[in-house]
């Protein structure tokens, strides 16, 4: 019997034993054996060994049976795996090794080798399977999102590298867009990885408060440009002041939920023309480079690292119960005149209104009606179930503000996921709301805007950063790429634009309230009031759609979903590759320039002898290309013999103009310098330089001729 | 590296299938299949490395110095010095410069034929014959081995650690004489001599001058003349012949067989030329490179056999400029030595008119 065959049979038995040990009755068998006497056991083992020997003999003589058994083993392993039945990994490894051996036997037969050679590779396959067995395998399929992560990390790394050194380089092709976490928000079906790159530096003290920094509104679309320009000029203050004025709010109460703050913003690894600022901006101290564009919605030129401006803004606690009351109950009173409003502003916040708004501007604002129709049109027509949902959300609400809160609260039940399942519906908000039920800030904010618009509430999509101040230490805070965020703003009649936070996992304005109360109010009672109203609202909020709640339930029970597909953003990879290539080319060019410069300077400052030597070296290299000599170490004379007669060099002061003669002269000078120690003269160096130049020109000419010919 | 493209494509398709399987289904089976596919080449590489390291090859010929075109008994022993088998190995023999065949175990070797497999610690011996077709110094027998992976997808060709280098001695033929026709060369040159006297009757005797050897004295003539008369040396003895062998520096491995073929003709020509003269007892001066430039005078068969032995080991230069020096030296001789027929043989000009140049200044 051949050792290879015996080895194969033993492996097969081991695999069968491995499979049998997982069979339902295996445990009982062990118990049965444990209860036997030694003599009985000895007898049984002897019988077993004899039968084993007999089987081995039979199988060795009838290899067809052996092959059928291996096939049966393979089939059972595949069936067990497909139906999720328990099976030892080692058994699978043995089955793969045996199958490979048999497959190799077939291939060997095709190649015309003797059939008896068939098992010679069994040791290789056993080793192969040992190595494969050692590597841990997962019960999950391969998660390809790591490719995306690598791409992102590489891109981030390279961008930082490039921006640190050759900063101007990374802006090519995307002047107006954010290049970090922000830009990926553009793609609803992409995954988002947070970036730890510092994109902004702000200097402000706002302990425990949450700061929303607006970058752009609806992508600074033209239809909304007028309002955005107004916001940048600080007009949002007027709406807020009017809300307080209409409710006759006094200084004491007004200062509970709002105050004027100062801040300086410095751009980090960010490249954008957008003005990153708090929503309730009062004024910006623009620098000389901060000219605004024609529509007044952003800077005229792209701002880069190090660009800095100071600003003043009104810090507002939208979660304050006092302000909530105002928002719930808009009151319409005639607009006061400029002086009166100015006085009121001064009284409430010690802020001179004329620092932001002039008389004429106030007049225009107070007389002009607001056209908010653009904020009511959805990008895509809403589906019926979206309309129904919007109506359900509005059903239990008494005011626009309550509808907003209801929508916010409803959406916050959805699952936050930076790698959401792909939305296949035509209307992606519909897909998010009723099918996938997971997403990141982009999904939530878009859904909120559309649901509000369906309820007739003007709403807009805002992109920027949200940052939670954790301490009240003085100094500069770094805002990272992973602080990039999108949220919704609703126009509450009588109050103006109010931000809402529909994204699950982020704190709302109510969670973040400053908890300041009037002395006469008991904080506990107010808090209880708020809690009660929240509870009331919860009662009227509709249930999540079945598909969505099922998906969330499954995720919670299973940990992660197994059939989730992962997508790779091709654009990011292309962008990365592009940047890597450009950077590579740039550095190669830079290195070449440096090498050229160093060589030039070294040549200029070297003595005649070295200059001549260098020229001869170059000439030798050029000659070897133009007059190839098939000798191991060609001499200068070899080239001279190959040179054609009568090629004339036309340079000033050149005494020997024939190329061949000039080369002979240079070679003589070279050997004289090398062996007789007679240094080349200035004229010799000049001659050599001329010849070198001529040979370069000649090579280029030949190259052109060859190219034209081809 | 030899690649079976069809099998490689099938492997790549299976690899892609493995990735697809593991991307859609988790668990041990998909991952084991994928890992097996991924690790197949690395593990095969390790196997090939072990096989290469554990293979011992001993080649033997009766002597390292063999005669051209003479059958030599050849024996090769292959031994696996490790317990793992060496599988699917091919031996690559030198079959361009030599005729090579096996008598025993002949089914095991040859490029296009089947492969050899050796079990752990197995040793096999094969006998055959080698006939070296060209003179010179080169490796004969098996030069390298090709190791294949289990499915014959790729084969890696690796040189044998120890090769058998044979010195093939050139044959002595009539080639030089048939080309140059030495007698005619020498005779025709005699007529044109400007320095030596004409060989007319009576001219072969002259009065004795100091320095003439005793045996050249013509006693009869001396007796009749009353003074010592000596025979003029034979004109042919006065005329010298020189052979300058300008060998080519060794070429790269790529052109090695071409180089050996050139060398074969060059050596055969050189030894034939010298043997012709040595056999007749005529003196010939030979200038050839053997490290330094050697300049020898050969007039007997003993001296010839020394030269034959020396030149068979192959001419070479100890510095790159050697060829240039020898060329300059031959030019110098041609202009300086007026009474010498100079035959210059340039190996690099093989099969061109410049291969042989006869400078006859007489």
HADDOCK unambig.tbl for C-alpha pairs under 7 A between the chains (distance, minus, plus):
assign (segid A and resid 81 and name CA) (segid B and resid 29 and name CA) 6.68 0.50 0.50
assign (segid A and resid 89 and name CA) (segid B and resid 28 and name CA) 5.98 0.50 0.50
assign (segid A and resid 92 and name CA) (segid B and resid 29 and name CA) 6.39 0.50 0.50
assign (segid A and resid 93 and name CA) (segid B and resid 32 and name CA) 6.83 0.50 0.50
assign (segid A and resid 104 and name CA) (segid B and resid 150 and name CA) 6.83 0.50 0.50
assign (segid A and resid 104 and name CA) (segid B and resid 151 and name CA) 6.25 0.50 0.50
assign (segid A and resid 107 and name CA) (segid B and resid 151 and name CA) 6.56 0.50 0.50
assign (segid A and resid 113 and name CA) (segid B and resid 114 and name CA) 6.70 0.50 0.50
assign (segid A and resid 120 and name CA) (segid B and resid 87 and name CA) 6.86 0.50 0.50
assign (segid A and resid 121 and name CA) (segid B and resid 150 and name CA) 6.35 0.50 0.50
assign (segid A and resid 128 and name CA) (segid B and resid 36 and name CA) 6.35 0.50 0.50
assign (segid A and resid 128 and name CA) (segid B and resid 39 and name CA) 6.80 0.50 0.50
assign (segid A and resid 128 and name CA) (segid B and resid 40 and name CA) 6.69 0.50 0.50
assign (segid A and resid 128 and name CA) (segid B and resid 43 and name CA) 6.22 0.50 0.50
assign (segid A and resid 129 and name CA) (segid B and resid 36 and name CA) 6.47 0.50 0.50
assign (segid A and resid 132 and name CA) (segid B and resid 32 and name CA) 5.90 0.50 0.50
assign (segid A and resid 132 and name CA) (segid B and resid 35 and name CA) 5.28 0.50 0.50
assign (segid A and resid 132 and name CA) (segid B and resid 36 and name CA) 5.79 0.50 0.50
assign (segid A and resid 133 and name CA) (segid B and resid 32 and name CA) 6.84 0.50 0.50
assign (segid A and resid 137 and name CA) (segid B and resid 27 and name CA) 6.75 0.50 0.50
assign (segid A and resid 137 and name CA) (segid B and resid 28 and name CA) 5.91 0.50 0.50
assign (segid A and resid 137 and name CA) (segid B and resid 31 and name CA) 5.81 0.50 0.50
assign (segid A and resid 138 and name CA) (segid B and resid 26 and name CA) 6.22 0.50 0.50
assign (segid A and resid 138 and name CA) (segid B and resid 27 and name CA) 5.77 0.50 0.50
assign (segid A and resid 139 and name CA) (segid B and resid 26 and name CA) 4.44 0.50 0.50
assign (segid A and resid 139 and name CA) (segid B and resid 27 and name CA) 4.16 0.50 0.50
assign (segid A and resid 140 and name CA) (segid B and resid 25 and name CA) 6.97 0.50 0.50
assign (segid A and resid 140 and name CA) (segid B and resid 26 and name CA) 4.27 0.50 0.50
assign (segid A and resid 140 and name CA) (segid B and resid 27 and name CA) 6.64 0.50 0.50
assign (segid A and resid 141 and name CA) (segid B and resid 22 and name CA) 5.47 0.50 0.50
assign (segid A and resid 141 and name CA) (segid B and resid 23 and name CA) 4.70 0.50 0.50
assign (segid A and resid 141 and name CA) (segid B and resid 24 and name CA) 5.56 0.50 0.50
assign (segid A and resid 141 and name CA) (segid B and resid 25 and name CA) 5.00 0.50 0.50
assign (segid A and resid 141 and name CA) (segid B and resid 26 and name CA) 4.05 0.50 0.50
assign (segid A and resid 142 and name CA) (segid B and resid 22 and name CA) 6.04 0.50 0.50
assign (segid A and resid 142 and name CA) (segid B and resid 23 and name CA) 4.63 0.50 0.50
